[in-house]
Amino acid sequence: MNYEKYLYEKNKKMKEAKKNQKVVSIKEVKLSATIEEHDIDIKANNAKRFLEKENKVKVSIRFRGRQNNYTSVGNEVFNLFLSKVGDVGVVEKPAKLEGNNMIMILAPKKQ
């Protein structure tokens, strides 16, 4: 077999595979532990827009100072946020505390 023909076929297959793959980007929505209801609505609407465009959404809460002792408040905020976004997204990675940040990743629902 001709080596140049082999390379040509290999490159052709790689280009075809690259054409068929779908790029999923991750968008981030930042919340705080003391966020108000209306602000959660606005952030939830942004997250819905991202999910409808087939992007994943990373929702994060940063705890500062004494807030580190009350991480259960973060779980309540995440549950409220999820109740507003639940119709277009599902939890891919549940809420987890990593240092001062609590992170949850949402993926778009399959049709």
C-alpha positions in Angstrom: 0.0 0.0 0.0 1.2 3.5 -0.8 2.0 5.4 2.4 0.9 8.8 1.0 -2.5 7.3 0.0 -2.8 5.9 3.6 -2.1 9.3 5.1 -4.6 10.9 2.7 -7.3 8.4 3.7 -6.5 8.9 7.4 -6.8 12.7 7.2 -10.0 12.3 5.2 -11.5 10.2 8.0 -10.3 12.6 10.7 -11.9 15.6 8.9 -15.2 13.7 8.5 -15.2 12.7 12.2 -14.5 16.3 13.2 -17.3 17.6 11.0 -19.8 15.3 12.8 -18.8 16.1 16.4 -20.8 18.6 18.5 -19.0 21.1 20.7 -20.7 21.7 24.1 -19.5 24.7 26.0 -20.0 25.3 29.7 -21.6 28.6 30.8 -21.4 29.8 34.4 -24.0 31.4 36.6 -22.7 32.8 39.9 -25.0 33.0 42.9 -24.4 34.1 46.5 -25.6 32.6 49.8 -27.7 35.8 50.5 -29.3 36.2 47.1 -32.9 37.4 46.9 -35.8 35.7 45.1 -36.0 38.2 42.2 -32.3 37.9 41.5 -32.6 34.1 41.4 -35.4 34.5 38.9 -33.1 36.6 36.6 -30.2 34.1 36.9 -32.5 31.2 36.3 -33.8 32.9 33.1 -30.2 33.2 31.9 -29.5 29.6 32.7 -32.6 28.5 30.9 -31.5 30.4 27.8 -28.1 28.7 27.9 -29.7 25.2 28.4 -32.1 25.8 25.4 -29.0 26.5 23.3 -27.7 23.0 24.3 -25.0 24.4 26.6 -24.1 23.0 30.0 -24.5 25.4 33.0 -22.1 25.5 35.9 -23.9 27.1 38.9 -21.6 28.2 41.7 -21.9 29.9 45.1 -18.9 31.5 46.8 -18.9 31.5 50.6 -17.1 34.3 52.3 -16.0 34.6 55.9 -18.7 33.3 58.3 -20.8 32.0 55.4 -18.5 28.9 55.4 -20.2 27.7 58.6 -23.6 27.9 56.9 -23.2 25.8 53.7 -26.7 24.4 54.2 -28.0 27.8 53.0 -26.2 27.1 49.8 -28.0 23.9 49.3 -31.3 25.7 49.9 -30.4 28.3 47.2 -29.4 25.5 44.8 -32.7 23.7 45.4 -34.7 26.9 44.8 -32.6 27.6 41.6 -33.2 24.0 40.4 -36.9 24.3 40.9 -37.0 27.3 38.5 -34.7 25.6 35.9 -35.9 22.0 36.3 -38.2 22.0 33.2 -35.3 22.5 30.8 -32.3 21.1 32.6 -31.2 18.1 34.7 -28.5 17.8 37.3 -25.4 16.3 35.8 -23.2 16.8 38.8 -24.9 17.4 42.2 -23.9 20.3 44.5 -20.5 19.7 46.1 -18.4 22.0 48.3 -14.9 22.6 47.0 -13.0 24.9 49.2 -15.0 28.1 49.5 -17.1 27.3 46.5 -20.1 25.1 46.1 -20.6 23.9 42.5 -23.4 22.2 40.6 -23.5 21.4 36.9 -26.7 21.2 34.9 -27.1 19.6 31.5 -29.9 20.2 29.0 -32.8 17.7 29.1 -33.0 15.2 26.3 -36.1 15.6 24.0 
